[in-house]
Amino acid sequence: MTLVGKCFPLAQSQAIGFAATGGGIGSFLFPFLMSSIAQNWGIRAGFATYGVFAAAMTLVSVWLAFVANTGMNARPVSLSRSP
């Protein structure tokens, strides 16, 4: 959550709110997705899917940390629509 706030200095509360909401929705839906995959294609496919999601989220986190710490976000980004 700290990295999300660093990447959006003009709209930290909105960015953190969106990230927290996404985490909550994902936590709710992921078990249903895993159950469906395991029933249709087997438990190995379910765990492979989990591994792919975990690897993807790790890559996104590493990229976000890189962006937040290297100053690539020199121009602040606002999530509001006002000019």
Secondary structure, DSSP 4 states (H G I P E B T S, - for coil): -HHHHHH-TTSHHHHHHHHHHHHHHHHHHHHHHHHHHHHHH-HHHHHHHHHHHHHHHHHHHHHHHHHHHHTTT-S----SS--
